[in-house]
């Protein structure tokens, strides 16, 4: 559907575009639904990163969250009926600095060398 919409909106017709479409149609439908879910989950984290960055630029607080009961959330939002499953949540808003006991505590992060592997 997105290929057709993009082609229509851009008036795009090219051999490269059609070859890319064919490659995707040959690859993804033959995968298991779990394999496609895992791929989509990794793709969602790309969007999550952009959302976190955009919120930070706008000085809006965010907290990416895993570890929630995804089955319960999926059921509440009726996601299975839409062929969807949750993997991460992103609360967005402004902190209540007067009632946030963490707001003035020093941030604690792993040292650079423990987080990043440099390759030369």
C-alpha positions as CSV (number, residue, x, y, z in Angstrom):
1,X,0.0,0.0,0.0
2,X,2.8,2.5,0.9
3,X,4.6,1.8,-2.4
4,X,1.4,2.5,-4.3
5,X,0.7,5.7,-2.3
6,X,4.3,6.9,-2.7
7,X,4.2,6.2,-6.4
8,X,0.9,8.1,-6.7
9,X,1.9,11.1,-4.6
10,X,5.4,11.5,-6.2
11,X,4.4,10.4,-9.7
12,X,7.3,8.1,-9.4
13,X,8.1,5.3,-11.7
14,X,11.5,3.7,-11.9
15,X,13.0,0.3,-12.4
16,X,15.0,0.7,-9.2
17,X,11.8,1.5,-7.2
18,X,10.0,-1.5,-8.6
19,X,13.0,-3.8,-8.0
20,X,13.1,-2.6,-4.3
21,X,9.4,-3.3,-4.0
22,X,9.8,-6.8,-5.5
23,X,12.7,-7.5,-3.1
24,X,10.6,-6.6,-0.1
25,X,7.6,-8.6,-1.3
26,X,9.9,-11.6,-1.9
27,X,11.5,-11.3,1.5
28,X,8.9,-10.4,4.2
29,X,5.8,-12.4,3.4
30,X,7.8,-15.6,3.5
31,X,9.1,-14.9,7.0
32,X,7.3,-16.2,10.1
33,X,5.1,-13.7,11.9
34,X,7.4,-13.8,14.9
35,X,10.5,-13.0,12.7
36,X,8.6,-10.0,11.2
37,X,7.5,-8.9,14.7
38,X,11.1,-8.9,15.9
39,X,12.2,-6.9,12.8
40,X,9.3,-4.4,13.3
41,X,10.2,-4.1,17.0
42,X,13.8,-3.1,16.1
43,X,12.4,-0.6,13.6
44,X,10.2,0.9,16.4
45,X,13.3,1.7,18.4
46,X,14.6,3.9,15.6
47,X,11.4,5.9,15.9
48,X,11.6,5.9,19.6
49,X,15.1,7.4,19.4
50,X,13.9,10.2,17.2
51,X,10.9,10.8,19.5
52,X,13.2,11.1,22.5
53,X,15.5,13.5,20.7
54,X,12.7,15.7,19.4
55,X,11.2,15.8,22.9
56,X,14.5,16.8,24.4
57,X,14.9,19.6,21.8
58,X,11.5,20.9,22.8
59,X,12.4,20.5,26.6
60,X,9.6,17.9,27.1
61,X,10.2,15.1,29.5
62,X,10.1,11.5,28.3
63,X,10.6,8.1,29.9
64,X,11.0,5.1,27.6
65,X,9.6,2.0,29.3
66,X,9.8,-1.7,28.9
67,X,9.0,-4.3,31.5
68,X,5.2,-3.6,31.5
69,X,2.6,-6.3,31.0
70,X,2.4,-6.1,27.2
71,X,-0.4,-8.7,27.1
72,X,-2.6,-6.6,29.4
73,X,-1.8,-3.4,27.5
74,X,-2.4,-5.1,24.1
75,X,-5.8,-6.3,25.4
76,X,-6.8,-2.8,26.8
77,X,-5.9,-1.2,23.5
78,X,-7.4,-4.0,21.4
79,X,-4.1,-4.3,19.5
80,X,-4.5,-8.0,18.5
81,X,-7.6,-7.1,16.5
82,X,-5.4,-4.7,14.5
83,X,-2.6,-7.2,14.1
84,X,-0.4,-5.3,16.5
85,X,1.6,-5.9,19.7
86,X,3.2,-3.5,22.1
87,X,7.0,-3.5,22.8
88,X,7.7,-0.2,24.4
89,X,5.9,2.8,26.0
90,X,6.9,6.4,25.9
91,X,5.2,8.7,28.5
92,X,5.6,12.3,27.4
93,X,4.9,15.4,29.4
94,X,6.3,18.0,31.9
95,X,7.8,17.1,35.2
96,X,6.3,18.3,38.4
97,X,9.5,19.7,39.8
98,X,7.9,20.6,43.2
99,X,6.9,17.0,43.8
100,X,9.7,15.1,42.0
101,X,12.2,14.0,44.5
102,X,14.6,12.9,41.7
103,X,14.7,16.2,39.9
104,X,17.8,17.6,41.7
105,X,19.7,14.4,42.1
106,X,22.9,14.0,40.1
107,X,22.5,11.8,36.9
108,X,24.4,8.5,37.2
109,X,25.6,7.0,33.9
110,X,28.1,4.3,33.1
111,X,31.6,5.5,32.2
112,X,32.1,6.0,28.4
113,X,34.5,3.1,28.2
114,X,32.0,0.6,29.7
115,X,29.2,1.7,27.4
116,X,31.0,2.3,24.0
117,X,33.4,0.0,22.2
118,X,35.7,2.0,20.0
119,X,37.1,0.3,16.9
120,X,40.2,1.6,15.2
